[in-house]
């Protein structure tokens, strides 16, 4: 019985290929900057899946952090990984550790915090922080310190990721009633609406080429980002123009919560799920 299918879609050729399939629940593939592997999570642990040959994923040593969720990523230079884990505080906290594995170092003291994006220069994270039940977008230096608040309780704000030039942080927000894609200057300022659709739009990921954004769209009446639903993977220009549906799949939560583009900007990775019997 299959549960997860790790796949790759090429936006130039419009072709997809299956990389690996499993009965286990794998989530949120990140593409390594050297193009050699994907990093995913499964049952609280992190794994690497080689791209050059079809092999089983190899576990990553994350020390005490064995309750990792699907909010994780790889630094632009490939030397570090960021994880969101609940072991230490029973709330999601963001840590960094060597990409080869090692002991996690705490970055966020305010909790819960869910990692979502790495600045192109490698110096900052952007993440969703829940403070007094309010979901907002923040950024923080990779070494820790004061968090910078970028949204201020205008509905639920979630799923942030940096643009390739580092000037914008794209995110999804319910401030107009239905979840849509917005962006805010990375240094702070007024947010700008990007999508105006009939769907619930989630998890925008700007291309490393700086030309496109890929995201997931739920049916309009779905507010959160649950798993095991029919959803659409859509593509648009950076300003929201030329929106198109690339394909539909059974998925949602776990399909592409975290940055998932290939370094070339021509392909992205995602997870397709199969219904449980």
C-alpha atoms as one frame of an Amber mdcrd trajectory, in Angstrom:
protein
   0.000   0.000   0.000   1.551   3.288  -1.121   1.210   6.415   1.010   3.741
   8.958  -0.321   5.123   9.616  -3.792   8.124  11.978  -3.981   7.943  13.689
  -7.358   9.572  16.431  -9.443   7.886  18.795 -11.907   9.719  20.739 -14.636
   8.015  24.075 -15.406   9.779  24.372 -18.783   8.939  20.946 -20.241   5.726
  20.556 -18.168   6.721  16.995 -17.328   6.807  15.289 -13.969   8.742  12.266
 -12.765   8.437  10.001  -9.771  11.613   9.876  -7.703  10.623   7.433  -4.953
   7.490   5.955  -3.386   6.856   4.511   0.052   4.216   3.245   2.448   5.431
   5.791   5.019   4.285   9.397   5.407   7.094  11.627   4.099   6.664  15.395
   3.845   7.977  18.726   2.550  10.982  18.123   0.265  13.768  20.741   0.285
  16.161  20.705  -2.681  19.834  20.984  -1.672  21.763  23.966  -3.118  24.247
  21.600  -4.794  21.348  19.814  -6.489  22.347  16.402  -5.159  19.588  15.488
  -2.708  16.203  16.274  -1.217  15.674  16.654   2.519  12.340  15.471   3.968
  10.786  14.598   7.317   9.023  11.423   8.434   7.736  10.502  11.909   9.663
  13.319  13.597  12.997  12.548  11.934  14.883  14.132   9.035  16.090  12.244
   5.931  18.120  12.803   2.767  17.028  11.299  -0.532  19.698  11.205  -3.260
  18.631  12.522  -6.659  21.203  10.805  -8.858  20.023   7.272  -8.168  16.886
   5.689  -6.736  17.875   4.812  -3.181  16.039   4.797   0.111  16.271   7.993
   2.188  19.133   8.152   4.670  18.522   9.469   8.214  20.069  12.755   9.357
  21.396  12.891  12.922  19.482  15.690  14.662  20.579  14.887  18.208  17.808
  15.239  20.780  15.432  16.717  18.176  13.290  13.730  17.183   9.897  15.479
  16.961  10.623  17.530  13.851   7.680  18.815  11.820   7.555  19.701   8.120
   8.936  23.248   8.536  12.623  22.855   7.672  15.216  23.949   5.133  18.826
  24.037   3.944  21.080  27.111   4.082  21.983  28.757   0.741  25.582  27.529
   1.057  24.444  24.013   1.968  26.359  23.837   5.268  23.459  24.133   7.724
  19.906  22.945   8.093  17.063  24.567  10.020  14.481  22.421  11.770  11.335
  23.036  13.822  11.115  20.603  16.730   8.984  20.147  19.885  11.241  17.963
  22.061  12.798  20.587  24.324   9.785  22.762  25.140   6.791  20.736  23.920
   6.238  23.630  21.504   7.765  24.100  18.079  11.136  25.872  18.306  13.598
  26.626  15.504  17.115  25.178  15.609  20.142  25.084  13.313  22.635  22.261
  12.981  25.313  21.141  10.507  23.869  19.737   7.298  25.860  16.551   7.862
  24.096  16.141  11.212  24.888  17.136  14.775  23.532  18.763  17.900  20.842
  21.421  17.295  21.398  25.013  18.453  18.314  26.978  19.534  17.525  30.121
  17.519  14.037  31.205  18.680  13.284  31.840  22.339   9.705  32.960  21.666
   7.443  29.985  21.033   5.869  28.373  19.192   7.822  29.225  16.040   7.679
  27.405  12.715  10.555  27.861  10.243   9.677  28.632   6.630  12.428  30.412
   4.694  16.106  31.348   4.547  17.275  34.727   3.242  19.368  34.445   0.044
  22.453  35.772   1.850  22.052  33.138   4.563  21.873  35.593   7.471  18.187
  35.466   8.467  15.186  33.174   8.793  11.560  33.986   8.209   8.950  32.028
  10.128   5.437  31.893  11.506   5.251  32.725  15.197   2.153  32.248  17.336
   2.050  34.779  20.164  -1.066  34.822  22.369  -2.897  32.770  19.709  -2.054
  35.339  16.998  -0.321  33.983  13.867   2.191  36.437  12.417   5.255  36.606
  10.173   8.648  37.236  11.757  12.313  37.159  10.838  15.390  36.665  12.999
  19.176  36.400  12.560  20.366  32.826  12.095  22.422  33.164  15.292  19.359
  34.273  17.271  18.583  37.618  18.860  15.603  39.924  18.557  12.812  38.815
  16.250  11.458  41.325  13.725   7.668  41.329  13.493   6.421  41.900   9.940
   2.651  41.419  10.286   0.408  42.516  13.121  -2.551  40.224  13.576  -4.386
  41.028  10.340  -6.070  37.641  10.217  -3.925  34.508  10.238  -0.507  35.008
   8.632   1.571  31.939   7.779   3.881  30.193   5.296   6.530  32.902   4.604
   9.412  32.537   2.150  11.994  34.997   0.747  12.173  36.232  -2.826  15.424
  35.517  -4.676  16.628  39.114  -4.286  15.903  39.086  -0.548  13.723  42.190
  -0.767  10.327  40.547  -0.205   8.823  37.895   2.004   5.851  36.131   0.404
   3.264  34.607   2.738  -0.380  33.570   2.968  -2.937  35.539   4.969  -6.640
  35.277   5.779  -6.976  39.037   6.391  -9.560  39.384   3.611 -11.548  36.344
   4.739 -10.107  33.651   2.472  -6.447  32.619   2.590  -4.565  34.436  -0.196
  -0.943  35.157  -1.113   0.617  38.443   0.051   4.100  39.863   0.304   5.773
  42.276   2.709   9.156  44.064   2.479  11.771  41.991   4.296  12.837  45.067
   6.265   9.238  45.759   7.279   6.472  47.870   5.785   3.051  47.646   4.185
   1.908  44.244   2.916   0.793  43.888  -0.702  -1.835  41.444  -1.935  -0.692
  39.111  -4.723  -3.563  36.667  -5.395  -7.291  37.332  -5.600  -8.702  33.898
  -6.250 -11.642  31.659  -5.467  -9.281  29.222  -3.745  -7.519  29.067  -0.401
  -3.909  29.792  -1.405  -1.044  28.517   0.757   2.749  28.141   0.961   4.149
  30.464  -1.730   7.700  29.617  -2.791   9.498  32.140  -5.036  11.813  30.675
  -7.650  15.599  31.139  -7.281  15.446  32.731 -10.739  13.185  35.444  -9.358
  10.564  34.948 -12.053   7.886  32.630 -10.653   6.093  31.605  -7.456   4.706
  28.099  -6.912   1.966  27.515  -4.325  -0.822  25.170  -3.238  -4.516  26.008
  -3.576  -7.305  24.373  -1.579 -11.004  24.644  -2.315 -12.212  28.053  -1.202
 -14.170  26.836   1.807 -11.097  25.117   3.346  -9.540  27.484   5.894  -6.568
  25.612   7.330  -4.028  23.425   5.482  -5.150  19.850   6.225  -3.737  16.770
   4.542  -5.549  14.256   2.344  -7.583  16.562   0.141  -7.739  17.239  -3.568
  -5.640  20.387  -4.129  -4.037  22.291  -6.998  -0.395  23.187  -7.517  -0.328
  26.598  -9.174   2.287  28.898 -10.672   2.345  32.671 -11.149   4.630  35.616
 -11.894   6.173  37.426  -8.950   3.499  40.137  -9.134   0.639  37.618  -9.307
   0.211  37.745 -13.062  -0.230  34.767 -15.382  -1.640  32.441 -12.713  -2.064
  28.891 -13.950  -2.864  25.493 -12.504  -0.029  23.106 -13.285  -1.750  19.961
 -12.004  -4.067  18.625  -9.329  -3.206  15.994  -6.749  -4.320  14.350  -3.528
  -2.337  16.080  -0.812  -2.203  19.433   0.968  -0.372  19.336   4.286   3.090
  17.922   3.558   2.943  18.437  -0.215   5.287  21.450  -0.155   5.215  23.302
   3.159   8.876  24.360   2.842  11.126  25.757   0.050  11.180  23.174  -2.724
  12.783  24.649  -5.878  15.789  23.157  -7.645  18.797  25.532  -7.747  18.196
  26.001 -11.488  14.701  27.366 -10.943  13.401  25.016 -13.635  12.039  22.282
 -11.349  10.464  21.838  -7.960   9.839  18.843  -5.699   6.601  17.881  -3.977
   4.816  14.946  -2.358   1.710  13.333  -3.804  -0.276  11.189  -1.367  -2.504
   8.180  -1.793  -5.771   7.748   0.108  -5.691   5.272   2.979  -8.090   2.333
   2.482
